[in-house]
Amino acid sequence: MAVSRISSAAPRLPRTTQYAFLPPVLTFLLGIGLWEAAVRLFNIPLYLLPAPSGIISTFLSQPGYLLRIGLYTFGEALAGFVVGCTLGTLLAAVCVRFRGLADGLIPFSIASNAVPIVALSPLLGVWLGATTAASKIGVVAIMTLFPTLVNVYRGLTSPHPDAFQLMRSYAARQRDIFLKLRLPASLPYLFNALKICSTLSMIGAVVAEFFGGTQNALGVYIKSQAGILRLREAWSGIVMACLLGITFYLIIVALERVFMPWHVSFRRDRP
């Protein structure tokens, strides 16, 4: 009788996973190519829309300065991110303990997403100072608090009721149920919120700086350069903001892999 051999090689990633990065990269390159071609073909004036080649050359002519002002704005975004996500996580834990609070707070937090950041920034500028970092941190904290609250609350309440019954049958305390059941179940939801908020934080900080800030702030630089129709410089500032936001997002993704190696999305043998 023939004996089947079992391969000891590690399972390979499916083709769809191996080449998952190709569609967005190709779409990005196609968009940049069409943009460059449209500017050259239709002779679009520089004060309306510069070509990507001109934006890249302007960016490369002053990377140190753009990085310096970008890191200043990123510092505001990071501070607001930490404050907002921490408060959102703590509020979610409180809402799990007191369901009456959740019934009133969760719908309000969902509705708060309809408030435009452009309307909120001037108000916080009046309350906390238009040129201070506190108003920018406040804007980012508000933008990141409610998405974190909603996602973490859903994660903490996601375990099956049978799992709770099993824990109670072993006379588990509420603290043990929270630490050993609710908290691990909420990690995918938490990191999903952190990934969303990592991009929102940079957007909020830059937009808040449009309504006032110091000269070494990226949002102030973009607004001032656009105001005098130096659009290559303005777009180079936007590129720096995008690079910082993407880097922040990738850091969160890396941390997610470190803290959740057991999650199904990271298994090599998943279908």
C-alpha positions as CSV (number, residue, x, y, z in Angstrom):
1,M,0.0,0.0,0.0
2,A,1.4,3.3,-1.0
3,V,2.1,5.7,1.8
4,S,1.2,9.3,1.1
5,R,3.9,11.8,1.9
6,I,3.2,14.9,3.8
7,S,5.1,17.9,2.8
8,S,7.0,19.6,5.6
9,A,7.3,22.9,3.7
10,A,5.6,25.9,5.2
11,P,2.3,26.8,3.6
12,R,2.6,29.4,0.9
13,L,0.4,32.5,0.8
14,P,-2.4,32.4,-1.7
15,R,-1.7,34.3,-4.9
16,T,-4.4,36.9,-4.0
17,T,-2.5,37.7,-0.8
18,Q,1.0,37.7,-2.4
19,Y,0.1,40.3,-5.0
20,A,-2.5,42.2,-3.0
21,F,-0.3,45.4,-3.2
22,L,-0.3,45.4,-7.0
23,P,-3.8,46.9,-7.7
24,P,-3.3,50.0,-5.5
25,V,0.2,50.6,-6.8
26,L,-0.8,50.3,-10.4
27,T,-3.9,52.5,-9.8
28,F,-1.7,55.1,-8.2
29,L,0.9,55.1,-11.0
30,L,-1.9,55.3,-13.6
31,G,-3.5,58.3,-11.8
32,I,-0.1,60.1,-11.6
33,G,0.5,59.4,-15.3
34,L,-2.9,60.7,-16.3
35,W,-2.4,63.8,-14.2
36,E,1.0,64.5,-15.8
37,A,-0.4,63.9,-19.3
38,A,-3.4,66.1,-18.7
39,V,-1.3,69.0,-17.5
40,R,1.0,68.8,-20.5
41,L,-1.6,68.1,-23.1
42,F,-4.1,70.8,-22.1
43,N,-1.4,73.3,-21.0
44,I,-3.1,73.8,-17.6
45,P,-1.6,76.9,-15.9
46,L,0.7,76.4,-13.0
47,Y,-1.5,78.5,-10.7
48,L,-4.3,76.1,-11.3
49,L,-2.7,72.6,-11.2
50,P,1.0,71.9,-11.3
51,A,2.3,68.7,-12.8
52,P,3.4,65.8,-10.5
53,S,7.0,66.2,-11.8
54,G,7.1,69.8,-10.7
55,I,5.7,68.9,-7.3
56,I,8.3,66.1,-6.8
57,S,11.1,68.4,-7.8
58,T,9.9,71.1,-5.3
59,F,9.5,68.5,-2.6
60,L,13.1,67.2,-3.2
61,S,14.5,70.8,-3.1
62,Q,13.5,71.3,0.6
63,P,12.9,67.9,2.2
64,G,14.6,68.9,5.5
65,Y,12.3,71.9,6.0
66,L,9.2,70.1,5.1
67,L,10.1,67.2,7.4
68,R,10.7,69.7,10.3
69,I,7.4,71.4,10.0
70,G,5.7,68.1,9.3
71,L,7.0,66.6,12.5
72,Y,5.7,69.6,14.4
73,T,2.2,69.0,13.1
74,F,2.6,65.2,13.6
75,G,3.5,65.9,17.2
76,E,0.1,67.6,17.6
77,A,-1.6,64.8,15.8
78,L,0.1,62.2,17.9
79,A,-0.8,63.9,21.2
80,G,-4.5,64.3,20.2
81,F,-4.5,60.6,19.0
82,V,-3.2,59.4,22.4
83,V,-5.7,61.5,24.3
84,G,-8.7,60.7,22.1
85,C,-8.0,57.0,21.8
86,T,-7.3,56.6,25.5
87,L,-10.4,58.4,26.6
88,G,-12.5,56.4,24.0
89,T,-11.2,53.1,25.3
90,L,-11.8,54.0,28.9
91,L,-15.3,55.2,28.1
92,A,-16.0,52.0,26.3
93,A,-15.0,50.0,29.4
94,V,-17.2,52.1,31.6
95,C,-20.1,51.7,29.1
96,V,-19.8,47.9,29.3
97,R,-20.1,48.1,33.1
98,F,-23.0,50.6,33.1
99,R,-25.3,49.7,30.1
100,G,-27.5,52.7,30.8
101,L,-24.7,55.0,30.0
102,A,-24.0,53.1,26.8
103,D,-27.6,53.5,25.7
104,G,-27.3,57.3,25.9
105,L,-23.6,57.7,24.8
106,I,-23.1,55.3,21.9
107,P,-25.9,56.8,19.7
108,F,-24.6,60.3,20.5
109,S,-21.1,59.3,19.5
110,I,-22.3,57.9,16.2
111,A,-24.2,61.1,15.4
112,S,-21.1,63.2,16.3
113,N,-19.4,62.0,13.2
114,A,-21.7,64.2,11.2
115,V,-20.1,67.3,12.7
116,P,-17.6,68.7,10.1
117,I,-14.1,69.4,11.4
118,V,-14.1,72.7,9.5
119,A,-16.9,74.0,11.8
120,L,-15.3,72.6,14.9
121,S,-11.8,74.0,14.5
122,P,-12.6,77.7,14.8
123,L,-14.6,77.2,18.0
124,L,-11.8,75.3,19.7
125,G,-9.4,78.0,18.4
126,V,-11.5,80.6,20.3
127,W,-11.7,78.5,23.5
128,L,-8.1,77.1,23.6
129,G,-6.2,79.7,21.6
130,A,-5.9,79.8,17.8
131,T,-2.1,79.8,17.7
132,T,-1.6,77.3,20.5
133,A,-1.0,73.5,20.0
134,A,-3.8,72.9,22.6
135,S,-6.6,73.7,20.1
136,K,-5.1,71.3,17.5
137,I,-4.7,68.6,20.0
138,G,-8.3,69.2,21.1
139,V,-9.6,68.8,17.5
140,V,-7.7,65.6,17.0
141,A,-8.8,64.2,20.4
142,I,-12.5,64.8,19.5
143,M,-12.1,63.3,16.1
144,T,-10.5,60.1,17.4
145,L,-12.5,59.7,20.7
146,F,-15.8,58.6,19.2
147,P,-14.6,56.1,16.6
148,T,-12.5,54.5,19.3
149,L,-15.4,54.4,21.7
150,V,-17.8,52.8,19.2
151,N,-15.4,50.2,18.0
152,V,-14.0,49.2,21.4
153,Y,-17.5,49.0,22.9
154,R,-18.6,46.6,20.1
155,G,-15.4,44.6,20.7
156,L,-16.0,44.3,24.4
157,T,-19.6,43.1,23.9
158,S,-18.7,40.8,21.0
159,P,-18.1,37.5,22.8
160,H,-20.9,34.9,22.5
161,P,-23.3,34.7,25.5
162,D,-22.3,31.1,26.0
163,A,-18.8,32.2,26.7
164,F,-20.0,34.4,29.5
165,Q,-22.1,31.6,30.9
166,L,-19.1,29.3,30.9
167,M,-17.0,31.9,32.7
168,R,-19.7,32.4,35.3
169,S,-20.1,28.7,35.8
170,Y,-16.5,28.6,36.9
171,A,-17.2,31.4,39.4
172,A,-15.1,33.9,37.5
173,R,-15.0,37.4,38.8
174,Q,-16.0,40.4,36.7
175,R,-12.3,41.4,36.5
176,D,-11.4,38.0,35.2
177,I,-14.2,38.0,32.6
178,F,-13.0,41.4,31.4
179,L,-9.3,40.6,31.2
180,K,-9.6,37.0,29.8
181,L,-12.7,37.3,27.6
182,R,-13.8,40.8,26.8
183,L,-10.3,42.3,26.4
184,P,-8.8,39.7,23.9
185,A,-12.1,39.8,21.9
186,S,-11.9,43.6,21.6
187,L,-8.3,43.7,20.3
188,P,-9.3,43.4,16.6
189,Y,-11.8,46.2,17.1
190,L,-9.3,48.3,19.0
191,F,-6.7,48.1,16.3
192,N,-9.3,48.8,13.6
193,A,-10.1,52.0,15.5
194,L,-6.5,52.9,15.8
195,K,-5.9,52.4,12.1
196,I,-8.8,54.7,11.3
197,C,-7.8,57.3,13.8
198,S,-4.1,57.3,12.7
199,T,-5.2,58.9,9.4
200,L,-7.9,61.0,11.0
201,S,-5.4,62.5,13.4
202,M,-3.1,63.9,10.7
203,I,-6.1,65.3,8.8
204,G,-7.5,66.9,11.9
205,A,-4.2,68.5,12.8
206,V,-3.5,70.0,9.4
207,V,-7.1,71.3,9.0
208,A,-7.0,72.8,12.4
209,E,-3.8,74.7,11.5
210,F,-5.6,76.3,8.6
211,F,-7.4,78.5,11.2
212,G,-4.3,79.6,13.0
213,G,-1.0,78.3,14.1
214,T,2.7,79.0,14.3
215,Q,4.9,79.5,11.2
216,N,6.6,76.1,11.7
217,A,3.3,74.2,11.2
218,L,2.6,72.2,8.1
219,G,-1.0,73.3,7.8
220,V,0.0,77.0,8.0
221,Y,2.6,76.4,5.4
222,I,0.1,74.8,3.0
223,K,-2.4,77.5,3.5
224,S,0.1,80.4,3.1
225,Q,1.6,78.9,-0.1
226,A,-1.8,78.3,-1.6
227,G,-2.8,81.8,-0.8
228,I,-0.1,83.3,-2.9
229,L,-0.6,80.7,-5.7
230,R,2.6,78.8,-5.1
231,L,0.8,75.6,-5.7
232,R,4.0,73.5,-6.2
233,E,5.0,74.3,-2.6
234,A,1.5,73.8,-1.3
235,W,1.3,70.4,-2.9
236,S,4.8,69.4,-1.6
237,G,3.4,70.1,1.9
238,I,0.4,67.9,1.1
239,V,2.8,65.1,0.0
240,M,4.7,65.4,3.3
241,A,1.4,65.2,5.3
242,C,0.5,62.1,3.3
243,L,3.8,60.4,3.9
244,L,3.6,61.0,7.7
245,G,0.0,59.8,7.8
246,I,0.9,56.6,5.8
247,T,3.9,56.0,8.0
248,F,1.8,56.3,11.2
249,Y,-0.8,53.9,9.7
250,L,1.9,51.3,8.9
251,I,3.3,51.6,12.4
252,I,-0.2,50.7,13.8
253,V,-0.4,47.8,11.4
254,A,3.0,46.5,12.6
255,L,1.9,46.8,16.2
256,E,-1.3,44.9,15.3
257,R,0.8,42.0,14.0
258,V,2.9,42.0,17.2
259,F,0.0,42.0,19.6
260,M,-2.4,39.8,17.6
261,P,-0.3,37.1,15.8
262,W,-3.2,34.7,16.5
263,H,-5.8,36.6,14.5
264,V,-7.2,34.8,11.4
265,S,-6.2,37.7,9.1
266,F,-2.5,36.9,9.8
267,R,-2.6,33.2,9.3
268,R,-0.6,31.9,6.4
269,D,-2.9,28.9,5.8
270,R,-6.2,30.8,5.7
271,P,-8.2,30.3,2.5
